[in-house]
Amino acid sequence: MPHTDSNFSEDLTTLPSQADVVVIGGGVMGCSTLYHLAKEGVGNAVLLERNKLTSGTTWHSAAQVRALRSTQNLTNLIKYSISLYQALEEETGQNVGWINKGSLSIATNPDRLTHIRRQEALAGLYGVEAVSVSTEEAKDRWPLMHSDDVIGAVWSPDDGRVSPSDLCAALIKGARKRGASIFEDTGVTGIITEGNKIKGVETSRGVIATKHIALCTGLWSRQAAQMAGVEVPVWPCEHFYLLTRPIDGIFGNMPTLSDHDRHLYIRDDSGGLLVGCFEPMGKPIDPDRLGSDFAFQLLPEDWDHFEPMLKHALHRLPVLQDAEVKMLLNGPESFTPDGSFLLGESAETQGFYLGCGMNSVGVATGGGAGWALAHNIVHGAPPMDLHEADPKRFDPSWSDVAALSARVPEVLGKHYEITYPGRQWATSRGLRHLPLHQAWQTENAYFGQAYGYERPLYFDAKQTPTLTFDQPDWFDQVGREVNHVSKGIGVTDLSSFGKIDVTGKDALTALEWIMSNRIDRPVGSVIYSLMLNEKGCILSDLTIFRLDDQHFRLYVGTAALKRDLAWIKRQMKEDWDVSIHDVTLSYATLGLMGSDAANFAVSMGANWLNEIAYFRHAKGEIAGFEVMAGRLSYVGAPGWEITCASSDSMALYKFMKTKGVKPVGAFAQSAMRIEKQFLSYGHDIDTDNTPEQLGLMFAVKSKTPFIGLEAVKARAGKTPEKTLATLIFDQKDFTPIGNEPVLDISGQIIGKTTSASFGYRAGAPIALALLKTHAIHQDAKCHVNIAGNLASARISQRPAFDPDGNLMRSKL
Ligand SMILES: Cc1cc2nc3c(=O)[nH]c(=O)nc-3n(C[C@H](O)[C@H](O)[C@H](O)COP(=O)(O)OP(=O)(O)OC[C@H]3O[C@@H](n4cnc5c(N)ncnc54)[C@H](O)[C@@H]3O)c2cc1C
């Protein structure tokens, strides 16, 4: 029940003039963040809520807590929530209504069964209980369920639910006990910044000076962030659950029943049923329509919209036929363009931290997410890698309301979709086009969206592919594209890579401080480097071209641009003479790679390309166009990454095509980089990893001090607990996709795959895997658990293809 008559607020005349941290918003995210700030020792943290605590979305949440998420760290956040929710009553005396009855996920088609079996395997890896049960056992756990079409189920005993208002009450009690203060009926009306730094907040009751703000304003976060000059891609959808009056056959609390094929979750509620849904296409709602006084309110029932879900529910629970409906609850909840929340410091404004866009898991994640946000504010980084939630992951094109509001209904629907490999978004496509977009359309490219860009995944696409967990529809096309590289010459579009120019008298000094590799190399050098944090863990990997004594061009990952720019800018010292410019859109980059590279250069009249040594670059002309070519390879073949003015790229490509180059998409590139044990940020690399673990110490060679050096030195001589290795599968008919547990032959989990593909040149499925170091021996056997099936593989410390790199380094 909502706490409408709140006794949480301080005396409103005592609003302080200064606070170490101001938390804006008193939903579960704000309450949890405040509690954890206080626990971290921030004595004078203040929470400002313009209405009453929990009055936004939190009060009407179904408040289910499912432990398993798609990654280890997102799961860890919920595991943390569960232990917190179990402990809060003892600490604060406030019961939080934690009910641990588990959850049951049923499958009614073979792909869903594979999906839930993959989840079961992941649960084992992430330390969450989950076990396959027969249809009969599932029926025993949920006797009211119609089970004729159920072909399997997974039982997860750790899951539960909580009372969201009581949870917030307990968090507030705990925070207050430690010195934090709470002001209800106190709206933030302005945010004061100076030089892109937070200075304070203006409220309906006066100004509070502060250097740190935690923005926990739920579905209002986009508007609230604009007060600080920050773009936050959060937009609400209407979100429904049906409540019935008591029903015969419901005794006490029951597990949550998930029928994701029918978009439903079902549980008991006060002797009746609560039937919630994630329908395939949600209903967006403009937050301005709700207004700032939308407190403890709901949206109108919409039976037309809910009707298909009701039909599904009647199928699964025939008992509903005679049930008396209490209400169709419709409440707004916020969503982001990729379905993951926002946690961390904004790129635009220093000291402005986001904890919002919870995508319908705010109560489950809230305990852990509040802890991580408070940790981030106090210690400068979250307690673990949370790149999936990094607010800097979104392209600015998401500030377009039309794109955002068109995407979020699909995000809501995807919540329960089968996570097929290669699935793409249907809405808000075409936000950004590569300079060669039209050419790729002519080549029948099948596009995927990355950081707003439409990137060709593969070519010669006959129709929209049918998604599957087995051999993908695009298997043959990708094979042909790999062949272009191994037998001829292929071109990959790398134009979406972020490009950052660093210039000035102190550019070298700055980069030597920020980068782990030695940057002071001759003009013409190409340098692969890492950026490390103070813990010596990897923030980013990138390639640097030294164009001149005082001019460096950094090529960073497509989705890393905003994050890396913000990091680099924040490391600058006041007395340095350095300019930093994002030049991404000015230039196109084409990867021209293949065994026939040398002849191809000659046929283009660009013999100078063949003179460039490995990891060097040079300027020259191709067909009259000025280009810069770097000799390096992400696919293990000889060739160059060629950068030209974006405006020249179409003519240049057309010229290359007349000479016989063939387009190669991102899937083929990925297959080849995995064979070469080349890593990809977000898959094989994140901030939990060290260079030692990933075999990247060759890029930690700076002779001058750099960020992270002390931590690296402190680890010297110690064997890392985990190390990256290649797995070469014994049989071709397994399709690993990454994120699968790896077991030794005795059945012990020794790690997980981080990315995987069929290796066309190696002739077998290949995975990269982070394994316990002691388990890694050349050619040792292991098993990969793919949806419950054990695939045998061989462990290799070296790449599966051309392990010495002779091909890509070969003299041209
Ligand atoms: C029908 C439904 C079912 C759900 N079921 C589940 C579930 O089973 N499990 C789960 O984990 N999650 C569930 N959720 C989602 C979950 O409830 C939300 O993710 C969560 O409550 C969001 O909390 P929040 O703190 O981010 O936002 P809110 O609770 O909305 O809090 C934001 C607060 O910020 C305040 N605010 C806004 N602007 C200002 C300002 N300028 N100044 C001061 N204050 C301001 C607002 O008044 C509001 O109180 C469900 C949601 C809905 C709608």
The ligand as an SDF file (V2000), in Angstrom:
LIG
                    3D

 53 58  0  0  0  0  0  0  0  0999 V2000
    2.6520   -2.1520  -13.5830 C   0  0  0  0  0  0  0  0  0  0  0  0
    4.0880   -2.2350  -13.1790 C   0  0  0  0  0  0  0  0  0  0  0  0
    4.6010   -3.4280  -12.7140 C   0  0  0  0  0  0  0  0  0  0  0  0
    5.9460   -3.5100  -12.3610 C   0  0  0  0  0  0  0  0  0  0  0  0
    6.4390   -4.6910  -11.8780 N   0  0  0  0  0  0  0  0  0  0  0  0
    7.7400   -4.7810  -11.5170 C   0  0  0  0  0  0  0  0  0  0  0  0
    8.2510   -5.9770  -10.9670 C   0  0  0  0  0  0  0  0  0  0  0  0
    7.5490   -6.9660  -10.8630 O   0  0  0  0  0  0  0  0  0  0  0  0
    9.5520   -6.0110  -10.5930 N   0  0  0  0  0  0  0  0  0  0  0  0
   10.3690   -4.9140  -10.7170 C   0  0  0  0  0  0  0  0  0  0  0  0
   11.5290   -4.9980  -10.3550 O   0  0  0  0  0  0  0  0  0  0  0  0
    9.8980   -3.7750  -11.2270 N   0  0  0  0  0  0  0  0  0  0  0  0
    8.6020   -3.6750  -11.6280 C   0  0  0  0  0  0  0  0  0  0  0  0
    8.1210   -2.5180  -12.1350 N   0  0  0  0  0  0  0  0  0  0  0  0
    9.0550   -1.4170  -12.3550 C   0  0  0  0  0  0  0  0  0  0  0  0
    9.4160   -0.6920  -11.0780 C   0  0  0  0  0  0  0  0  0  0  0  0
    8.2660   -0.4420  -10.3450 O   0  0  0  0  0  0  0  0  0  0  0  0
   10.1470    0.5790  -11.4580 C   0  0  0  0  0  0  0  0  0  0  0  0
   11.2880    0.2600  -12.2340 O   0  0  0  0  0  0  0  0  0  0  0  0
   10.6080    1.3590  -10.2500 C   0  0  0  0  0  0  0  0  0  0  0  0
    9.5940    1.5430   -9.3240 O   0  0  0  0  0  0  0  0  0  0  0  0
   11.1700    2.6950  -10.6890 C   0  0  0  0  0  0  0  0  0  0  0  0
   11.6360    3.3620   -9.5570 O   0  0  0  0  0  0  0  0  0  0  0  0
   12.3200    4.7730   -9.6930 P   0  0  0  0  0  0  0  0  0  0  0  0
   12.8060    5.1340   -8.3610 O   0  0  0  0  0  0  0  0  0  0  0  0
   13.2890    4.7440  -10.8090 O   0  0  0  0  0  0  0  0  0  0  0  0
   11.1510    5.7510  -10.1970 O   0  0  0  0  0  0  0  0  0  0  0  0
    9.8630    6.3200   -9.4210 P   0  0  0  0  0  0  0  0  0  0  0  0
    9.3120    5.3640   -8.4490 O   0  0  0  0  0  0  0  0  0  0  0  0
    8.9240    6.8200  -10.4540 O   0  0  0  0  0  0  0  0  0  0  0  0
   10.4520    7.5390   -8.6160 O   0  0  0  0  0  0  0  0  0  0  0  0
   10.8230    8.7570   -9.2270 C   0  0  0  0  0  0  0  0  0  0  0  0
   10.4630    9.8990   -8.3050 C   0  0  0  0  0  0  0  0  0  0  0  0
   11.0760   11.0960   -8.7670 O   0  0  0  0  0  0  0  0  0  0  0  0
   10.2310   12.1740   -8.3990 C   0  0  0  0  0  0  0  0  0  0  0  0
   10.5860   13.3530   -9.1850 N   0  0  0  0  0  0  0  0  0  0  0  0
   10.5060   13.5060  -10.5290 C   0  0  0  0  0  0  0  0  0  0  0  0
   10.9620   14.7050  -10.8960 N   0  0  0  0  0  0  0  0  0  0  0  0
   11.3230   15.3460   -9.7500 C   0  0  0  0  0  0  0  0  0  0  0  0
   11.8720   16.6290   -9.4650 C   0  0  0  0  0  0  0  0  0  0  0  0
   12.1210   17.5090  -10.4300 N   0  0  0  0  0  0  0  0  0  0  0  0
   12.1480   16.9370   -8.1840 N   0  0  0  0  0  0  0  0  0  0  0  0
   11.9400   16.0610   -7.1880 C   0  0  0  0  0  0  0  0  0  0  0  0
   11.3960   14.8300   -7.4020 N   0  0  0  0  0  0  0  0  0  0  0  0
   11.1060   14.4920   -8.6590 C   0  0  0  0  0  0  0  0  0  0  0  0
    8.8340   11.6400   -8.7080 C   0  0  0  0  0  0  0  0  0  0  0  0
    7.8470   12.3460   -8.0070 O   0  0  0  0  0  0  0  0  0  0  0  0
    8.9730   10.1820   -8.2660 C   0  0  0  0  0  0  0  0  0  0  0  0
    8.5120    9.9810   -6.9540 O   0  0  0  0  0  0  0  0  0  0  0  0
    6.7880   -2.3870  -12.4970 C   0  0  0  0  0  0  0  0  0  0  0  0
    6.2580   -1.1910  -12.9690 C   0  0  0  0  0  0  0  0  0  0  0  0
    4.9200   -1.1050  -13.3040 C   0  0  0  0  0  0  0  0  0  0  0  0
    4.3870    0.1870  -13.8190 C   0  0  0  0  0  0  0  0  0  0  0  0
  1  2  1  0
  2  3  1  0
  2 52  2  0
  3  4  2  0
  4  5  1  0
  4 50  1  0
  5  6  2  0
  6  7  1  0
  6 13  1  0
  7  8  2  0
  7  9  1  0
  9 10  1  0
 10 11  2  0
 10 12  1  0
 12 13  2  0
 13 14  1  0
 14 15  1  0
 14 50  1  0
 15 16  1  0
 16 17  1  0
 16 18  1  0
 18 19  1  0
 18 20  1  0
 20 21  1  0
 20 22  1  0
 22 23  1  0
 23 24  1  0
 24 25  2  0
 24 26  1  0
 24 27  1  0
 27 28  1  0
 28 29  2  0
 28 30  1  0
 28 31  1  0
 31 32  1  0
 32 33  1  0
 33 34  1  0
 33 48  1  0
 34 35  1  0
 35 36  1  0
 35 46  1  0
 36 37  1  0
 36 45  1  0
 37 38  2  0
 38 39  1  0
 39 40  1  0
 39 45  2  0
 40 41  1  0
 40 42  2  0
 42 43  1  0
 43 44  2  0
 44 45  1  0
 46 47  1  0
 46 48  1  0
 48 49  1  0
 50 51  2  0
 51 52  1  0
 52 53  1  0
M  END
$$$$
